[in-house]
């Protein structure tokens, strides 16, 4: 199993000597080490079973903490940058093609005209804020981060 990633707030008896990678070594969560006193904050917010006892049915919740962790968790930010770099390598410097590509990957559909325009404007504003010209990875990562937080991405319809 992949060792659990330890945040700066995780401390206590039985703390592992070494922190695992933030991205879980790019492995699925079933391969992550589970330590009862050092549970992943991201997984806890999305109703992972608590390993103190058996669980017959997984709980399902929809709480504000889930939205907050998607906005602030370092793993989500890292994945946004990973997705942005991959999209940039695939699509190059074509903003319209890039937005279409991201929407197809995120939602399995083309963006509406309004989504296309809004995304292009967002990319332009972010590039200007970063002092970059064209599509830079940081601006695209910000758009990817936004797409991770769209209701259609979080919930299957």
N, CA, C and O of each residue as an XYZ file, in Angstrom:
628
protein
N       0.837     -1.195      0.000
C       0.000      0.000      0.000
C       0.872      1.245      0.000
O       2.038      1.209      0.393
N       0.288      2.333     -0.444
C       0.987      3.611     -0.500
C       0.816      4.295      0.860
O      -0.310      4.415      1.343
N       1.904      4.745      1.486
C       1.777      5.401      2.796
C       0.865      6.628      2.732
O       0.793      7.315      1.713
N       0.177      6.881      3.832
C      -0.735      8.014      3.932
C       0.056      9.326      3.875
O       1.141      9.441      4.446
N      -0.519     10.318      3.165
C       0.100     11.649      3.139
C      -0.247     12.353      4.436
O      -1.421     12.453      4.795
N       0.755     12.839      5.137
C       0.542     13.514      6.413
C       0.519     15.018      6.209
O       1.459     15.589      5.655
N      -0.551     15.659      6.653
C      -0.612     17.110      6.601
C       0.078     17.665      7.846
O       0.421     16.912      8.758
N       0.277     18.965      7.880
C       0.937     19.585      9.030
C       0.099     19.477     10.297
O       0.619     19.660     11.398
N      -1.191     19.183     10.158
C      -2.082     19.103     11.309
C      -2.180     17.699     11.888
O      -2.754     17.511     12.960
N      -1.633     16.723     11.200
C      -1.698     15.344     11.666
C      -0.532     15.067     12.597
O       0.628     15.065     12.187
N      -0.864     14.834     13.854
C       0.160     14.560     14.849
C      -0.451     13.648     15.903
O      -1.668     13.631     16.086
N       0.367     12.914     16.574
C      -0.136     12.078     17.645
C       0.565     10.749     17.709
O       1.495     10.462     16.956
N       0.084      9.945     18.641
C       0.661      8.630     18.878
C       0.486      7.743     17.644
O      -0.586      7.710     17.039
N       1.528      7.041     17.287
C       1.472      6.140     16.147
C       1.695      6.821     14.814
O       1.474      6.223     13.761
N       2.138      8.091     14.854
C       2.366      8.820     13.600
C       3.460      8.128     12.799
O       4.533      7.832     13.325
N       3.184      7.872     11.525
C       4.209      7.234     10.684
C       5.474      8.091     10.627
O       5.415      9.316     10.735
N       6.602      7.436     10.458
C       7.865      8.141     10.396
C       8.036      8.976      9.148
O       8.814      9.930      9.132
N       7.308      8.618      8.096
C       7.466      9.308      6.827
C       6.101      9.500      6.178
O       5.238      8.624      6.245
N       5.920     10.654      5.553
C       4.680     10.955      4.853
C       4.709     10.360      3.455
O       5.754     10.326      2.806
N       3.564      9.895      3.001
C       3.448      9.400      1.637
C       3.248     10.559      0.673
O       3.106     11.702      1.108
N       3.235     10.287     -0.617
C       3.063     11.355     -1.609
C       1.651     11.932     -1.570
O       0.687     11.221     -1.288
N       1.544     13.210     -1.852
C       0.258     13.896     -1.855
C      -0.722     13.242     -2.817
O      -1.911     13.135     -2.515
N      -0.233     12.803     -3.972
C      -1.118     12.226     -4.986
C      -1.291     10.717     -4.843
O      -1.846     10.078     -5.737
N      -0.824     10.131     -3.733
C      -0.983      8.691     -3.547
C      -0.217      7.879     -4.567
O      -0.604      6.758     -4.898
N       0.872      8.443     -5.066
C       1.700      7.803     -6.094
C       0.879      7.514     -7.353
O       1.152      6.562     -8.083
N      -0.139      8.362     -7.594
C      -1.038      8.261     -8.750
C      -1.765      6.915     -8.787
O      -2.077      6.393     -9.857
N      -2.028      6.367     -7.606
C      -2.738      5.094     -7.496
C      -4.157      5.342     -7.017
O      -4.443      6.385     -6.430
N      -5.034      4.406     -7.259
C      -6.418      4.520     -6.796
C      -6.455      4.459     -5.279
O      -5.540      3.922     -4.655
N      -7.500      5.001     -4.687
C      -7.575      5.107     -3.226
C      -7.621      3.743     -2.540
O      -7.311      3.660     -1.352
N      -7.991      2.687     -3.231
C      -8.007      1.382     -2.575
C      -6.598      0.899     -2.237
O      -6.435     -0.029     -1.445
N      -5.582      1.521     -2.830
C      -4.204      1.135     -2.565
C      -3.556      2.005     -1.485
O      -2.385      1.812     -1.159
N      -4.302      2.952     -0.931
C      -3.735      3.831      0.085
C      -3.771      3.170      1.457
O      -4.746      2.519      1.836
N      -2.697      3.355      2.173
C      -2.624      2.852      3.536
C      -3.667      3.573      4.395
O      -3.870      4.779      4.250
N      -4.316      2.841      5.274
C      -5.302      3.438      6.175
C      -4.779      3.305      7.594
O      -4.518      2.202      8.074
N      -4.633      4.430      8.250
C      -4.236      4.448      9.658
C      -5.367      5.115     10.423
O      -5.765      6.233     10.098
N      -5.878      4.444     11.426
C      -7.074      4.926     12.122
C      -6.929      6.339     12.672
O      -7.909      7.082     12.706
N      -5.759      6.719     13.093
C      -5.561      8.054     13.670
C      -5.071      9.075     12.653
O      -4.888     10.246     12.987
N      -4.856      8.640     11.415
C      -4.315      9.540     10.395
C      -5.055      9.325      9.075
O      -4.480      8.859      8.091
N      -6.328      9.671      9.075
C      -7.175      9.496      7.898
C      -7.052     10.698      6.967
O      -6.855     11.826      7.419
N      -7.168     10.452      5.688
C      -7.084     11.510      4.684
C      -8.257     12.481      4.836
O      -9.411     12.052      4.826
N      -7.984     13.774      4.977
C      -9.085     14.739      5.089
C     -10.001     14.743      3.864
O     -11.214     14.899      4.000
N      -9.434     14.574      2.680
C     -10.245     14.542      1.466
C     -11.189     13.348      1.489
O     -12.380     13.489      1.212
N     -10.665     12.182      1.814
C     -11.493     10.983      1.842
C     -12.549     11.059      2.945
O     -13.679     10.614      2.745
N     -12.201     11.609      4.088
C     -13.169     11.728      5.191
C     -14.336     12.618      4.806
O     -15.478     12.335      5.170
N     -14.065     13.692      4.075
C     -15.137     14.597      3.668
C     -16.085     13.962      2.666
O     -17.235     14.382      2.542
N     -15.609     12.956      1.953
C     -16.460     12.279      0.974
C     -16.881     10.900      1.463
O     -17.002      9.958      0.680
N     -17.100     10.798      2.759
C     -17.773      9.661      3.390
C     -17.040      8.332      3.319
O     -17.679      7.283      3.231
N     -15.718      8.353      3.353
C     -15.009      7.083      3.430
C     -15.355      6.433      4.772
O     -15.475      7.135      5.776
N     -15.517      5.127      4.810
C     -15.849      4.478      6.082
C     -14.741      4.682      7.111
O     -13.557      4.638      6.778
N     -15.128      4.902      8.340
C     -14.155      5.068      9.420
C     -13.721      3.672      9.858
O     -14.570      2.825     10.137
N     -12.417      3.421      9.924
C     -11.928      2.054     10.142
C     -11.958      1.567     11.593
O     -11.210      0.651     11.934
N     -12.785      2.141     12.446
C     -12.864      1.688     13.835
C     -13.780      0.477     13.982
O     -13.633     -0.310     14.917
N     -14.719      0.332     13.063
C     -15.655     -0.788     13.138
C     -16.135     -1.130     11.728
O     -15.835     -0.426     10.764
N     -16.880     -2.218     11.635
C     -17.395     -2.607     10.330
C     -18.540     -1.684      9.929
O     -19.240     -1.136     10.781
N     -18.717     -1.523      8.642
C     -19.761     -0.660      8.108
C     -20.548     -1.465      7.090
O     -19.992     -1.947      6.104
N     -21.827     -1.607      7.329
C     -22.667     -2.386      6.428
C     -23.066     -1.622      5.185
O     -23.219     -2.204      4.111
N     -23.233     -0.325      5.326
C     -23.629      0.508      4.192
C     -22.899      1.841      4.306
O     -22.866      2.461      5.370
N     -22.331      2.257      3.224
C     -21.603      3.525      3.211
C     -22.582      4.683      3.276
O     -23.592      4.691      2.572
N     -22.283      5.655      4.118
C     -23.146      6.822      4.236
C     -22.952      7.732      3.036
O     -21.906      7.721      2.387
N     -23.966      8.506      2.759
C     -23.922      9.459      1.659
C     -24.349     10.802      2.214
O     -25.420     10.931      2.808
N     -23.507     11.798      2.018
C     -23.851     13.125      2.517
C     -23.524     14.174      1.465
O     -22.804     13.920      0.500
N     -24.066     15.332      1.681
C     -23.805     16.483      0.826
C     -23.687     17.666      1.777
O     -24.684     18.288      2.143
N     -22.467     17.962      2.166
C     -22.239     18.988      3.184
C     -21.290     20.057      2.644
O     -20.526     19.789      1.716
N     -21.327     21.261      3.212
C     -20.455     22.344      2.736
C     -18.965     22.012      2.787
O     -18.186     22.538      1.992
N     -18.568     21.149      3.710
C     -17.144     20.806      3.807
C     -16.635     20.166      2.522
O     -15.455     20.296      2.196
N     -17.505     19.478      1.788
C     -17.081     18.858      0.534
C     -16.708     19.916     -0.496
O     -15.692     19.786     -1.179
N     -17.513     20.951     -0.613
C     -17.189     22.037     -1.547
C     -15.926     22.761     -1.120
O     -15.096     23.117     -1.957
N     -15.779     22.978      0.169
C     -14.603     23.691      0.670
C     -13.321     22.905      0.428
O     -12.291     23.479      0.075
N     -13.387     21.606      0.615
C     -12.165     20.831      0.398
C     -11.815     20.777     -1.081
O     -10.635     20.747     -1.431
N     -12.821     20.765     -1.961
C     -12.530     20.804     -3.395
C     -11.916     22.132     -3.811
O     -11.180     22.197     -4.796
N     -12.210     23.183     -3.073
C     -11.626     24.490     -3.378
C     -10.235     24.674     -2.789
O      -9.418     25.404     -3.351
N      -9.953     24.019     -1.661
C      -8.741     24.343     -0.913
C      -7.730     23.216     -0.740
O      -6.606     23.479     -0.314
N      -8.076     21.995     -1.048
C      -7.174     20.884     -0.794
C      -5.967     20.924     -1.730
O      -6.131     21.108     -2.936
N      -4.764     20.754     -1.197
C      -3.560     20.779     -2.044
C      -3.568     19.702     -3.128
O      -3.022     19.913     -4.211
N      -4.176     18.560     -2.853
C      -4.254     17.499     -3.854
C      -5.064     17.953     -5.061
O      -4.671     17.690     -6.198
N      -6.174     18.622     -4.837
C      -7.014     19.100     -5.932
C      -6.256     20.151     -6.738
O      -6.328     20.160     -7.967
N      -5.540     21.026     -6.064
C      -4.740     22.036     -6.764
C      -3.642     21.376     -7.605
O      -3.376     21.798     -8.730
N      -3.016     20.354     -7.058
C      -1.966     19.641     -7.789
C      -2.557     18.931     -9.015
O      -1.964     18.953    -10.094
N      -3.711     18.312     -8.845
C      -4.360     17.622     -9.965
C      -4.812     18.609    -11.037
O      -4.800     18.286    -12.225
N      -5.208     19.803    -10.625
C      -5.584     20.832    -11.592
C      -4.396     21.188    -12.474
O      -4.540     21.325    -13.689
N      -3.229     21.337    -11.871
C      -2.023     21.657    -12.641
C      -1.628     20.483    -13.537
O      -1.206     20.687    -14.675
N      -1.762     19.270    -13.035
C      -1.452     18.079    -13.842
C      -2.360     18.029    -15.071
O      -1.891     17.796    -16.185
N      -3.661     18.248    -14.865
C      -4.627     18.228    -15.961
C      -4.328     19.345    -16.963
O      -4.404     19.141    -18.174
N      -3.986     20.527    -16.445
C      -3.693     21.670    -17.310
C      -2.478     21.402    -18.196
O      -2.514     21.683    -19.394
N      -1.423     20.871    -17.630
C      -0.224     20.583    -18.416
C      -0.490     19.523    -19.477
O       0.011     19.613    -20.598
N      -1.281     18.521    -19.115
C      -1.620     17.469    -20.075
C      -2.464     18.041    -21.218
O      -2.238     17.722    -22.385
N      -3.442     18.891    -20.870
C      -4.298     19.507    -21.893
C      -3.490     20.439    -22.791
O      -3.689     20.461    -24.006
N      -2.589     21.200    -22.202
C      -1.759     22.125    -22.974
C      -0.856     21.360    -23.938
O      -0.663     21.790    -25.075
N      -0.304     20.235    -23.497
C       0.545     19.416    -24.364
C      -0.268     18.811    -25.506
O       0.249     18.629    -26.609
N      -1.524     18.501    -25.249
C      -2.382     17.895    -26.259
C      -2.904     18.926    -27.253
O      -2.902     18.682    -28.459
N      -3.353     20.087    -26.747
C      -4.070     21.053    -27.580
C      -3.229     22.231    -28.043
O      -3.623     22.937    -28.971
N      -2.097     22.456    -27.430
C      -1.275     23.596    -27.833
C      -1.870     24.916    -27.365
O      -2.494     24.985    -26.306
N      -1.672     25.962    -28.161
C      -2.024     27.315    -27.725
C      -3.358     27.810    -28.298
O      -3.558     29.017    -28.430
N      -4.260     26.905    -28.635
C      -5.567     27.271    -29.177
C      -6.580     27.348    -28.035
O      -7.035     26.308    -27.559
N      -6.950     28.571    -27.575
C      -7.838     28.670    -26.416
C      -9.208     28.023    -26.626
O      -9.739     27.395    -25.711
N      -9.780     28.170    -27.816
C     -11.099     27.567    -28.061
C     -11.010     26.046    -28.052
O     -11.849     25.375    -27.451
N     -10.003     25.507    -28.713
C      -9.811     24.063    -28.725
C      -9.511     23.521    -27.345
O      -9.966     22.435    -26.984
N      -8.747     24.275    -26.572
C      -8.405     23.878    -25.213
C      -9.656     23.789    -24.340
O      -9.830     22.821    -23.600
N     -10.519     24.786    -24.426
C     -11.753     24.794    -23.626
C     -12.637     23.621    -24.042
O     -13.183     22.930    -23.182
N     -12.785     23.386    -25.335
C     -13.585     22.250    -25.805
C     -13.011     20.932    -25.279
O     -13.749     20.052    -24.835
N     -11.688     20.814    -25.338
C     -11.014     19.606    -24.857
C     -11.285     19.383    -23.363
O     -11.614     18.271    -22.951
N     -11.149     20.431    -22.560
C     -11.380     20.307    -21.118
C     -12.823     19.918    -20.812
O     -13.068     19.080    -19.944
N     -13.771     20.514    -21.511
C     -15.185     20.189    -21.287
C     -15.483     18.746    -21.709
O     -16.250     18.051    -21.041
N     -14.887     18.299    -22.801
C     -15.108     16.909    -23.218
C     -14.553     15.946    -22.177
O     -15.186     14.939    -21.860
N     -13.369     16.252    -21.641
C     -12.783     15.374    -20.625
C     -13.557     15.425    -19.309
O     -13.741     14.396    -18.658
N     -14.007     16.606    -18.917
C     -14.685     16.747    -17.632
C     -16.125     16.255    -17.665
O     -16.577     15.579    -16.740
N     -16.846     16.595    -18.733
C     -18.289     16.355    -18.752
C     -18.761     15.441    -19.870
O     -19.933     15.069    -19.917
N     -17.850     15.076    -20.775
C     -18.228     14.222    -21.888
C     -19.105     14.908    -22.913
O     -19.874     14.258    -23.621
N     -18.988     16.224    -22.992
C     -19.794     17.000    -23.944
C     -19.041     18.259    -24.339
O     -18.057     18.643    -23.708
N     -19.526     18.888    -25.394
C     -18.965     20.173    -25.835
C     -19.497     21.284    -24.924
O     -20.608     21.171    -24.406
N     -18.722     22.352    -24.720
C     -19.242     23.473    -23.936
C     -20.317     24.226    -24.720
O     -20.289     24.274    -25.950
N     -21.262     24.811    -23.985
C     -22.234     25.677    -24.645
C     -21.507     26.940    -25.092
O     -20.370     27.181    -24.687
N     -22.158     27.740    -25.922
C     -21.532     28.986    -26.386
C     -21.208     29.887    -25.197
O     -20.162     30.536    -25.169
N     -22.100     29.922    -24.227
C     -21.879     30.750    -23.028
C     -20.701     30.223    -22.207
O     -19.884     31.009    -21.727
N     -20.608     28.910    -22.043
C     -19.492     28.320    -21.302
C     -18.174     28.546    -22.041
O     -17.151     28.831    -21.419
N     -18.201     28.421    -23.356
C     -17.003     28.643    -24.167
C     -16.510     30.077    -23.992
O     -15.326     30.311    -23.752
N     -17.425     31.029    -24.112
C     -17.059     32.443    -23.992
C     -16.576     32.766    -22.585
O     -15.552     33.426    -22.411
N     -17.312     32.300    -21.585
C     -16.911     32.556    -20.197
C     -15.557     31.965    -19.859
O     -14.762     32.584    -19.152
N     -15.295     30.774    -20.361
C     -14.010     30.119    -20.099
C     -12.862     30.856    -20.781
O     -11.790     31.021    -20.199
N     -13.091     31.300    -22.019
C     -12.050     32.067    -22.719
C     -11.760     33.375    -21.990
O     -10.601     33.770    -21.860
N     -12.806     34.050    -21.515
C     -12.616     35.295    -20.767
C     -11.878     35.027    -19.458
O     -11.002     35.796    -19.061
N     -12.238     33.940    -18.798
C     -11.571     33.576    -17.547
C     -10.081     33.327    -17.789
O      -9.237     33.805    -17.031
N      -9.760     32.572    -18.854
C      -8.354     32.320    -19.175
C      -7.597     33.613    -19.451
O      -6.458     33.779    -19.014
N      -8.236     34.530    -20.179
C      -7.596     35.815    -20.491
C      -7.356     36.621    -19.216
O      -6.287     37.209    -19.049
N      -8.338     36.654    -18.318
C      -8.186     37.402    -17.060
C      -7.086     36.792    -16.196
O      -6.275     37.514    -15.616
N      -7.059     35.461    -16.113
C      -6.035     34.810    -15.289
C      -4.648     35.018    -15.870
O      -3.696     35.261    -15.128
N      -4.522     34.926    -17.187
C      -3.224     35.158    -17.816
C      -2.743     36.574    -17.548
O      -1.564     36.800    -17.278
N      -3.671     37.530    -17.626
C      -3.321     38.924    -17.340
C      -2.892     39.079    -15.879
O      -1.927     39.786    -15.589
N      -3.598     38.426    -14.968
C      -3.262     38.505    -13.541
C      -1.887     37.898    -13.262
O      -1.162     38.382    -12.392
N      -1.521     36.836    -13.998
C      -0.210     36.212    -13.829
C       0.875     36.903    -14.638
O       2.054     36.577    -14.503
N       0.483     37.863    -15.487
C       1.459     38.555    -16.315
C       1.999     37.693    -17.429
O       3.140     37.859    -17.859
N       1.178     36.772    -17.897
C       1.611     35.851    -18.949
C       0.938     36.210    -20.266
O      -0.079     36.903    -20.291
N       1.507     35.739    -21.332
C       0.886     35.918    -22.642
C       0.489     34.543    -23.159
O       1.217     33.570    -22.962
N      -0.644     34.461    -23.810
C      -1.124     33.181    -24.316
C      -1.616     32.295    -23.191
O      -1.889     32.763    -22.085
N      -1.723     31.040    -23.480
C      -2.182     30.082    -22.472
C      -0.996     29.603    -21.643
O      -0.112     28.914    -22.152
N      -0.981     29.964    -20.389
C       0.073     29.478    -19.507
C      -0.512     28.411    -18.590
O      -1.711     28.432    -18.313
N       0.301     27.486    -18.117
C      -0.213     26.393    -17.286
C      -0.960     26.858    -16.038
O      -1.939     26.224    -15.644
N      -0.525     27.945    -15.409
C      -1.190     28.407    -14.185
C      -2.627     28.859    -14.466
O      -3.530     28.572    -13.680
N      -2.841     29.559    -15.572
C      -4.191     30.013    -15.931
C      -5.090     28.836    -16.277
O      -6.253     28.794    -15.874
N      -4.552     27.888    -17.021
C      -5.323     26.709    -17.395
C      -5.630     25.874    -16.154
O      -6.723     25.324    -16.024
N      -4.656     25.783    -15.242
C      -4.880     25.047    -13.993
C      -6.014     25.689    -13.192
O      -6.801     24.983    -12.560
N      -6.102     27.003    -13.214
C      -7.208     27.680    -12.518
C      -8.550     27.313    -13.151
O      -9.533     27.101    -12.441
N      -8.597     27.235    -14.473
C      -9.833     26.817    -15.144
C     -10.152     25.359    -14.802
O     -11.309     25.022    -14.554
N      -9.147     24.507    -14.787
C      -9.362     23.105    -14.413
C      -9.896     23.006    -12.987
O     -10.780     22.198    -12.702
N      -9.359     23.826    -12.103
C      -9.818     23.851    -10.714
C     -11.289     24.260    -10.655
O     -12.060     23.697     -9.878
N     -11.673     25.223    -11.461
C     -13.079     25.635    -11.535
C     -13.932     24.463    -12.017
O     -14.996     24.197    -11.458
N     -13.468     23.765    -13.053
C     -14.241     22.654    -13.611
C     -14.385     21.503    -12.618
O     -15.412     20.825    -12.607
N     -13.376     21.277    -11.788
C     -13.486     20.265    -10.734
C     -14.620     20.603     -9.768
O     -15.183     19.708     -9.138
N     -14.952     21.868     -9.649
C     -15.954     22.310     -8.682
C     -17.329     22.554     -9.280
O     -18.236     22.986     -8.569
N     -17.504     22.291    -10.558
C     -18.807     22.449    -11.189
C     -19.705     21.287    -10.751
O     -19.263     20.139    -10.683
N     -20.938     21.595    -10.464
C     -21.869     20.584     -9.963
C     -21.955     19.373    -10.893
O     -22.055     18.241    -10.420
N     -21.918     19.596    -12.193
C     -21.988     18.488    -13.163
C     -20.792     17.555    -13.053
O     -20.904     16.373    -13.379
N     -19.654     18.061    -12.601
C     -18.474     17.213    -12.444
C     -18.592     16.374    -11.172
O     -18.198     15.208    -11.150
N     -19.130     16.971    -10.127
C     -19.196     16.304     -8.820
C     -20.272     15.233     -8.786
O     -20.065     14.161     -8.217
N     -21.425     15.516     -9.397
C     -22.554     14.595     -9.337
C     -22.890     14.062    -10.717
O     -22.943     14.816    -11.689
N     -23.115     12.774    -10.797
C     -23.549     12.173    -12.050
C     -25.033     12.442    -12.225
O     -25.813     12.259    -11.290
N     -25.419     12.863    -13.386
C     -26.836     13.121    -13.653
C     -27.498     11.917    -14.262
O     -28.694     11.951    -14.554
